[in-house]
Amino acid sequence: MTTGAIPPRLFSLAWPLVLGNLLQTLYNLADMFWVGRVSTEAVAAVSLMFPLSWLFVSTAMGLTAATIALVSQYVGAGDDRRADEVVAQTVLLATVVSVVLALVGFATRHWLLYWIGARDAVFVEALAYIEVIFLTLPLTFLFFAFRSSLQGAGDTKTAMWLVAISAGINIVIDPFFILGWGPFPALGTQGAAVATLLARLFATAIGIWILLKGDWGVKLYVRDLKPNPMLLRKLIDVGYPATLDGWARSFAAVAMAALVARFGPAATAAYGIGVRLMSVSWSVAGAVGQATATGVGQNLGANAPDRAAAVTRAATAGTMLLLAVAGGLVWLFPAAAMGVFVDDPETIAEGVVFLRIVALSWAFFGGLMVIQGGFRGAGNTGIAMVLSMLSRWVFRIPLAALLAFGAVSVTFGGVEVGPIAVPEIALGYTGLDWGVAGLWWAYAAAAVASFVVGVAWFLRGTWREGVIEDDEEAAEKGSVAGTTDD
């Protein structure tokens, strides 16, 4: 990515990531397709689980965002040995974090499901699903460690092939576990989670073997798994804003799912299907954003900030054009898109409203994701985090509450504590009461507003310095200090 014409090199780097992400999306679409043959409650349960599952996936993505930035910049600077050390420390960190999250998540699973609005039959189906998903967390984190390591070195095809094979495994075995084909019991939503576990186990095992073999640009050395405080600190310093970024997006998705759940199972099921269709656009934009991160990182490592900016501009324009076309097609045929996954007329009707509104903003969603990828490649993961916070918690959630609900008030006080009486205080607001459609309009408006902010921030150019210079400066200072002491 440091020489030659940018568009063909960017395309060569991005298309395997796009295809890999689309195949990953196929995981989710296949689960929804077969679960839709069980019941509306099962669809609603998996729909509620999507943002919660994404919370853990985004944690893995945030953790490994630092890996992409550091490996790509070390490769661009010609320091392959340090890149290998980053790979080992990423594997170590991913293992520890994922195990802790899995244990905490499993211990609090009932509270989590209740908090996001799962009740009655939906609660039972969601619980069966999420208990297995927690077992997959270490596999998910390790696969992202593998994928980001190779991506930072410029290899995006190997992970794509692994995702393709594992997605194929998932699709083939889904109906056996969900519907009970052949000798297998019908496990419903739990079957979807079991299929995902088996497919991810295969992909992760092969991915770790590839890193150990070391024929794909970077290598995992077992001796490098010993904790390296300096590199771990660097991974955490660069990665924690990306992790917070992922959490901001995930908690916002959970909050939106909780708001949608107030409008009943049909709206919740429509939201789940619609979000999975939207995830196709996220897959494309996220993949191009990852390619952009690699391009920006390698060019900043090679001291070519202007070329890094050109990579981001080309990637953003191409992605927005593609997603504008895709969004237009979904806008024209929303009922057909919904009908692939469910045949309930009420759910399809709710889904048509969702797609007709949100598809208008697909290009802006995608454009912002690519710009955020540019920031992450430069190691400025904090800027990407702030943009996510603005998009979801400053724009989307407050606007959703304002548009969707009417007059709402909360009363505090009205109690006596000994001789002290706390008076009642009523706080409230008057919204527009658009119903569930107000939630969808909040989605679209927030996407446009946050994209405008992202473009303005990118044009400031404060991201043009990489993060590996700090190591070089620290080494120089250490050398000078050592000379003085002698």
ABEGO torsion letter per residue (X at the ends): XABEBAAAAAAAAAAAAAAAAAAAAAAAAAAAAAAAAABAAAAAAAAAAAAAAAAAAAAAAAAAAAAAAAAAAAAAAGBAAAAAAAAAAAAAAAAAAAAAAAAAAAAAAAAAAAAAGBBEAAAAAAAAAAAAAAAAAAAAAAAAAAAAAAAAAGBAAAAAAAAAAAAAAAAAAAAAAAAGBEABBBAEAAAAAAAAAAAAAAAAAAAAAAAAAGAAGBBBBAAAABBBAAAAAAAAAAAAAAAAAAAAAAAAAAAAAAAAAAAEAAAAAAAAAAAAAAAAAAAAAAAAAAAAAAAAAAAAAAGBAAAAAAAAAAAAAAAAAAAAAAAAAAAABAAAAAAAABABAAAAAAAAAAAAAAAAAAAAAAAAAAAAAAAAAAGBAAAAAAAAAAAAAAAAAAAAAAAABBBBBBBBEGBBBEABBBBBBBBBBBBAGAEAAAAAAAAAAAAAAAAAAAAAAAAAGAAABBAAAAAAAAAAAAAAAAAAAX
